[in-house]
């Protein structure tokens, strides 16, 4: 079995630095996806440095997508030579691990308006982020891992709030130009004070994406994914039942109630963990078992706690999403905490057991650059944990 999934965990735990040889070679290329900071910024080098690749694909019998998060000092490096092409090297690997870079959508590359409103996430998700603001920051209760506020202030090249027409037009244009390049459309964003109004706005964008896919006859191949805060009026969720091939999620972030309150103080104060769970149950009933999702962030609480949450969700017919904590500039936590490879491997092994026991569906279909679900759904975390630390 390929070690790619484990190498992904090592890269997520330690980050990856870019060798000068790679930077020079990459600077002369055109058409590969470069990092675009819609809502987060996980690279701690100089802010005027050329944008690195957004993701890598570890090549092999099953390629694995992983984020390029550069936290500085690390034993993992992305380099390049004439002989090898782009390759990940480490003193912990017997030989360099070949990687592929992600080719950008031709429409995103050539159409500034489409690039202003959307992004290619993980190589196969057309991603929309709206609104590019969250009222928790105005109230000093932003999630402590979240860098949306500072990222949006630093970078104003992307749309702050999207309309039905912008999303529908972008989806239609992208699938006309790159019909086979995407397998999902993602709608995600910050939150409005009026959670019901905010959720209704997100529903309009979900409809926009779905309407474009219906028109193109692609609803079987391309799913529509929404992550949002749940509305206060749970009846509003029922409208998602009209959307074909939809997945949706309300994120818990941490399972332990005290960690939840500390990590997501706005969610704790304004909605509460128990209420999010109740909303998730309603969501599951509307979109179907295992099409409702919730993120638990690995690295912000003990591995056993993350796994206890994942187990409970899976037993309830809700697919957990396990994302490794990524340290973003502008977030309150930043680099003050980093999960180790051992920690992520413990979570991944436990997650594998859950995937073997329940029909969990990954939220990201191969494009979850910081997540471990797709790899677990393909059994890639079975067996002994390699020594990558
Ligand atoms: S709910 Fe939390 S994670 Fe989501 S945008 Fe607001 S602060 Fe960020």
Boltz pocket constraint, residues with backbone or C-beta under 6 A from the ligand:
constraints:
  - pocket:
      binder: B
      contacts: [[A, 133], [A, 134], [A, 135], [A, 136], [A, 137], [A, 141], [A, 142], [A, 143], [A, 146], [A, 147], [A, 148], [A, 189], [A, 190], [A, 191]]
      max_distance: 6.0
